[in-house]
Amino acid sequence: MAYDFGTIDATLAAAVGDEPALIAELRSAFVDSAHRALSAMEAASSPGAWQQSGWRLKGLAASFGALDLMALAGEAADAQVGDAAVLHRLHEAVGRL
């Protein structure tokens, strides 16, 4: 999976302009939100909760231009609840943010 650093920063710069401090703050908020969404997937005990958490992560990633994470979260939403391989891939992707 590719690293989306440039895409995320370009998306943020398009939204707020040349404001490095604001871009850094928004990036931090995005990463925190991605970690919370991933935690919600790990805590999901039903297919509906799992799928909803995956969609939440997918939407969050789409909002910030993290295209690889968006695609992976979409795949994850359709996987079995608690799929260890999917969770591992998601952890790796979120860790690269």
N, C-alpha and C positions, 0 to 999 in steps of 0.2 A: 504494500500500500504506500502510495506517495505521501510526502509531507506537504501539507496544505498551507504552510506558513505564509508564503507570498500571496496566495489567493485570499486568505483571511484578511491580511493586512490591506490588500487592494480593495476588498469589499468595505472594510472599515473606513479607509481613506476616502472612498467615494461617498460614504455616508456623512462623514464629519469633516472632511478636508484635511489640510496639513496641520494636524494637531497631535503630535507624537504622544503627549501625555494622555490625551483622551483615548487615542487608539490603544495605548497600553492598558488603560483602565477597562475599556470595553473587552479587550482580548482576555484579560484576567477574569472578568465576569462571565465570559463565554466558557472558559475552561472550567470555572467553578460550577457552572450550570451543567456542563457536559458530565462532570464527575457525579453530580446529584442525579442526573438522568440515568447514568449507568448504575448507580446504587439502587435506584428504583427498579431497574431491570433485575438486579441480583435479588432483591427482596420480593419480587413478584411470585405469587404462589398459584396463580391461575393463568390460563391462556390469554384471557382478556386483559389482565393487568400487565402481563409480559408484552403483549402486542401494543398496548397503549404507551407503555414506557419506551418501546422501540420507536414508535411513531413520534413521540415527544423528542427523542434524541435526533431522529431524522430531521424533523422540522427545525430544531435548534441549529443543527449543522448546516442546513440549507440557508437559514437566515444569515449565517456568517460566511458562506461561501466555502465551507469545508466539504468539498464534493466527495472525497473518498470516504469520509466518516458518514456522510449522508447515505451513500450507497450501502455501506456496511450495516448501518442501523436499519435500513429498509429490509435487507436480507435477514437481519437478526429478528425483526418483528415477526417474520414468517417462520422462524425456527421453533423448535420445541422449548418449552419453558425450562429455564435453567441450563440450557445447552452449554457445557463447559468450554467447548472449542470456540463457540461464538463469543462467549463472555471474554475469553482470553484475547481474541482478535480485537474486540472492542476496547479492552484495557490497553492493549498496545497502541491502538489508534488514538485514544484519548491521551495517553501518555506522551505521544509525539506532538501534541498541540502546544 
